[in-house]
Amino acid sequence: LKDIEGFDTFACPLPAERVYWRVPLRLTTERVGTADSVINRFHRSGCPVIMEKSRRLVHQHNAITDFYGVRAKGPFPVSEQMTKDTVLLNAFSFIHDNAAERALETLRAISLGTAK
């Protein structure tokens, strides 16, 4: 992914001890468009790995809100903008035949402006 312009992964400074099945992918919206447009192009291409935007990723993380009932008391403009420009890749989908290759092909097409 690091070689495809318009998309960035989040760096993890420490070795992970858990497997995360949702991989956040940050968009350079000036190059690839909004998160909704990227999701739509993934769906039109028939590539199954991108997830619908349905939940906040940072300041309203489900582990905090669902399990502990914590709610934010104020605005979080930085994390709100970050979540607006982030999509999730469903790592379970990479298990299927050629899904990783198809996802990279779709990301390249979106980056180059040739996606459907």
N, C-alpha and C positions, 0 to 999 in steps of 0.2 A: 504493500500500500504506500510505502514512503516514496516510491517513484512516480506515483500518479498525482499530478497537480490537482489541487482543489479539495483533497481529502487528507486528514491527519488523524493518527491514533493518539490516544492519551498515553503518556509515558508512565511507567510504573517503576519507581526508584528501588524497590525491594523485590526480591523473589516472591512470587505468589505462592500461597499455601492452599489456595482454593481455585477451583475452576469456575470461571464466570461464563455463562452461556449467552450473555448479551454483551456484545463488544461495541462500545461507543465509538462512533466515527464522526469527527468534527469536520464540518463543511466550510470551505472558503466560498461563501455565498456569491461573491462578486464573480467567481469563475463558474460555479456549477449550479447556481440558483438556490432557491429556498429548500428547506428540508422536505416540505410537501411535494415540490416538483421532483426532487430526487427520488422520493418514495414512489411517486406515480410512474416515473420512467423505469424503475426497477420492476414494478408490477407489470407494466406493458411489455417488458422484455421477457417475462415469464421466469425471472430469477427469484427464488423463494427466500432469500436470506435476509432481506430487510424487513424490519418490523414497523408496524404503525406507531405513530407518536400518540401515546395515550397517558403517559405519566412523566412527572418531573424526574430528572436524573440526579440533581444535586441537592437543592435546598428542601425538597419534599420527597426525599428518598423513601421508598416503601418500607424499608427496615425500621426507619425512625417513625414514620407516620402510622403505618399499619400495626406494628407490633407494640410500640410504646405510646402511641397516641399523641406524640409531640407535634405541635403545629407552629409554623413560623408566625412571629408576631409583627414582623415588618417586611419591607421590600428587600429583595436581594437582586439588584439590577445586574450585577456581573454574572451570577449563576443563571438568572433568567435569560439573559442574552445567550449564554453558552448553551443552555438546553434548547433554545430556539434554533441554534445552528448545529445541532447534533442529532444524528440518527443512530439507531441500534441495529447491528448485524446479529442475527440469530445464529449462534454457533452450532446449534443442533442441525440446522439445515446444511451445514458443510459436510455432514456425514453422507448425504446422498450423492449419487453419481455425478461427477464433474461440477458440483455446485460451487466449489471454491474457484475453479477456473472460470465458470460462467459469471460469478460475482465480480472477479477482477476484470473480465472482458466488459461487463456492464459499466463498472466504475471508469474504465478507460474511455468508453464511448461517451459517457456523461462528461468527462473531463475535456474531451476533444470536441464536444458539441455535436456528435453524430448519433446519439441515442434517440430512439423513437419518441 
